[in-house]
Amino acid sequence: MRKVAIIGASGLLGRAVSRELERADGWQLVRTAHRRTGAGVVSLDIRDHEAVRNFLRAESPDAVVVAAAERRPDVCENDPALARALNVEALATIAEARAWVLSISTDYVFDGTSPPYFPDDAPAPLNAYGHSKLDGERALLSADPAACVLRLPLLYGPFVDWAESAVTSLTPAIVQSAETGSAPASMDAWATRYPTYTPDVAVVIRGMLDHHARGHTISGITQWSGDEPMTKFDIAERIARVLKVDAKLTAQRTPTDATPRPRDCHLDSGRLEALGIGRRTPFDVAIASLLANYPAMPTQ
Ligand SMILES: NC(=O)c1ccc[n+]([C@@H]2O[C@H](COP(=O)([O-])OP(=O)(O)OC[C@H]3O[C@@H](n4cnc5c(N)ncnc54)[C@H](OP(=O)(O)O)[C@@H]3O)[C@@H](O)[C@H]2O)c1
């Protein structure tokens, strides 16, 4: 039995990874959270470097999966010190662990002008979030070249709040637009996204951990992505179809966000695919299961 620590196990991705590893053979799980702690979850603020060192020393895991981050682009833009503390400085300390570290990064390290992007392509982030995640990749890999970064695009999956994912956050406006007398909901039709289902990412991460356990540690930069390109407008139309509501949607064909965002960061997943790692649940299947009990949230 090997021990894996999931740092940030209470988040959208951390919960999916925890669920996958709870079911998997061969892995003993230690989960940490910051605000949303509960039974069996260690309280850990990754800005507290001594606490991080003490946790890693006490648990002595074989592997550490880092899903804790500040991932809201607008928050990173307005609070660069917080973004740096969570997305960069904490990784330099976690890199000291005598364990294989797998840290999650983002497609926003690219500027989105010439997809698809391969792991070795030159990054060029457009916003503070992308800059902090790129600096975090570099802090981790320069401190520990055996560590691994997994870049991911827009995530969605079992959620506890509609706003947890930029996919499910569209739902209230879609439903409201269908009500008599409501104004149409404006949806971005400029940026192409590749929504990626968190239970699929969890399977990818378990596959990477199993490789490590077999002595074939994966190091450096890896990427995983869903393979269905869609704009938020397309996503909204699919959600409306699942909910069988007559949504009134308008396509917004120019970006309106205050924070600059890339247009198309399609990530090539070939490195992991070549190792036989991966799973892709079709978007319509996944979103239908998440919204099956609407307006109730999916059971986690
Ligand atoms: N969501 C996406 O669409 C997306 C896309 C690409 C890449 N990513 C990357 O995927 C990873 C996971 O993202 P996510 O969507 O699961 O994020 P999330 O839902 O916002 O979860 C963030 C996690 O970080 C923890 N955390 C926050 N502040 C902390 C602190 N000071 N100390 C320790 N833990 C802290 C949170 O704990 P509490 O909730 O308990 O406070 C939570 O477990 C991140 O690296 C993100 O950059 C996300």
Ligand as a Chemical Component Dictionary entry (heavy atoms), coordinates in Angstrom:
data_LIG
# 
_chem_comp.id                   LIG 
_chem_comp.type                 NON-POLYMER 
_chem_comp.pdbx_formal_charge   0 
_chem_comp.three_letter_code    LIG 
# 
loop_
_chem_comp_atom.comp_id 
_chem_comp_atom.atom_id 
_chem_comp_atom.alt_atom_id 
_chem_comp_atom.type_symbol 
_chem_comp_atom.charge 
_chem_comp_atom.model_Cartn_x 
_chem_comp_atom.model_Cartn_y 
_chem_comp_atom.model_Cartn_z 
_chem_comp_atom.pdbx_ordinal 
LIG N1  N1  N 0  -11.456 24.744 -12.539 1  
LIG C1  C1  C 0  -10.947 24.797 -13.771 2  
LIG O1  O1  O 0  -11.688 25.001 -14.756 3  
LIG C2  C2  C 0  -9.474  24.577 -13.982 4  
LIG C3  C3  C 0  -8.975  24.590 -15.302 5  
LIG C4  C4  C 0  -7.614  24.325 -15.516 6  
LIG C5  C5  C 0  -6.777  24.094 -14.448 7  
LIG N2  N2  N 1  -7.284  24.125 -13.179 8  
LIG C6  C6  C 0  -6.361  23.877 -12.066 9  
LIG O2  O2  O 0  -6.817  22.720 -11.406 10 
LIG C7  C7  C 0  -6.485  22.794 -10.010 11 
LIG C8  C8  C 0  -7.730  22.521 -9.176  12 
LIG O3  O3  O 0  -8.687  23.516 -9.477  13 
LIG P1  P1  P 0  -10.159 23.463 -8.885  14 
LIG O4  O4  O 0  -11.073 23.966 -9.931  15 
LIG O5  O5  O -1 -10.424 22.145 -8.260  16 
LIG O6  O6  O 0  -10.042 24.577 -7.750  17 
LIG P2  P2  P 0  -11.078 24.886 -6.569  18 
LIG O7  O7  O 0  -12.351 24.154 -6.763  19 
LIG O8  O8  O 0  -11.107 26.371 -6.462  20 
LIG O9  O9  O 0  -10.343 24.272 -5.284  21 
LIG C9  C9  C 0  -9.245  24.917 -4.751  22 
LIG C10 C10 C 0  -8.681  24.088 -3.640  23 
LIG O10 O10 O 0  -7.590  24.830 -3.066  24 
LIG C11 C11 C 0  -7.765  24.866 -1.668  25 
LIG N3  N3  N 0  -7.157  26.061 -1.099  26 
LIG C12 C12 C 0  -7.502  27.343 -1.317  27 
LIG N4  N4  N 0  -6.724  28.166 -0.574  28 
LIG C13 C13 C 0  -5.887  27.361 0.131   29 
LIG C14 C14 C 0  -4.868  27.593 1.092   30 
LIG N5  N5  N 0  -4.525  28.843 1.475   31 
LIG N6  N6  N 0  -4.216  26.532 1.625   32 
LIG C15 C15 C 0  -4.550  25.271 1.254   33 
LIG N7  N7  N 0  -5.504  24.978 0.357   34 
LIG C16 C16 C 0  -6.165  26.016 -0.202  35 
LIG C17 C17 C 0  -9.261  24.851 -1.470  36 
LIG O11 O11 O 0  -9.540  24.471 -0.121  37 
LIG P3  P3  P 0  -10.890 24.977 0.654   38 
LIG O12 O12 O 0  -11.971 24.990 -0.360  39 
LIG O13 O13 O 0  -11.053 23.955 1.731   40 
LIG O14 O14 O 0  -10.594 26.341 1.177   41 
LIG C18 C18 C 0  -9.667  23.818 -2.507  42 
LIG O15 O15 O 0  -9.461  22.524 -2.003  43 
LIG C19 C19 C 0  -5.857  24.171 -9.812  44 
LIG O16 O16 O 0  -4.460  24.052 -9.881  45 
LIG C20 C20 C 0  -6.340  24.962 -11.005 46 
LIG O17 O17 O 0  -5.437  26.006 -11.337 47 
LIG C21 C21 C 0  -8.612  24.350 -12.919 48 
# 
loop_
_chem_comp_bond.comp_id 
_chem_comp_bond.atom_id_1 
_chem_comp_bond.atom_id_2 
_chem_comp_bond.value_order 
_chem_comp_bond.pdbx_ordinal 
LIG N1  C1  SING 1  
LIG C1  O1  DOUB 2  
LIG C1  C2  SING 3  
LIG C2  C3  SING 4  
LIG C2  C21 DOUB 5  
LIG C3  C4  DOUB 6  
LIG C4  C5  SING 7  
LIG C5  N2  DOUB 8  
LIG N2  C6  SING 9  
LIG N2  C21 SING 10 
LIG C6  O2  SING 11 
LIG C6  C20 SING 12 
LIG O2  C7  SING 13 
LIG C7  C8  SING 14 
LIG C7  C19 SING 15 
LIG C8  O3  SING 16 
LIG O3  P1  SING 17 
LIG P1  O4  DOUB 18 
LIG P1  O5  SING 19 
LIG P1  O6  SING 20 
LIG O6  P2  SING 21 
LIG P2  O7  DOUB 22 
LIG P2  O8  SING 23 
LIG P2  O9  SING 24 
LIG O9  C9  SING 25 
LIG C9  C10 SING 26 
LIG C10 O10 SING 27 
LIG C10 C18 SING 28 
LIG O10 C11 SING 29 
LIG C11 N3  SING 30 
LIG C11 C17 SING 31 
LIG N3  C12 SING 32 
LIG N3  C16 SING 33 
LIG C12 N4  DOUB 34 
LIG N4  C13 SING 35 
LIG C13 C14 SING 36 
LIG C13 C16 DOUB 37 
LIG C14 N5  SING 38 
LIG C14 N6  DOUB 39 
LIG N6  C15 SING 40 
LIG C15 N7  DOUB 41 
LIG N7  C16 SING 42 
LIG C17 O11 SING 43 
LIG C17 C18 SING 44 
LIG O11 P3  SING 45 
LIG P3  O12 DOUB 46 
LIG P3  O13 SING 47 
LIG P3  O14 SING 48 
LIG C18 O15 SING 49 
LIG C19 O16 SING 50 
LIG C19 C20 SING 51 
LIG C20 O17 SING 52 
# 
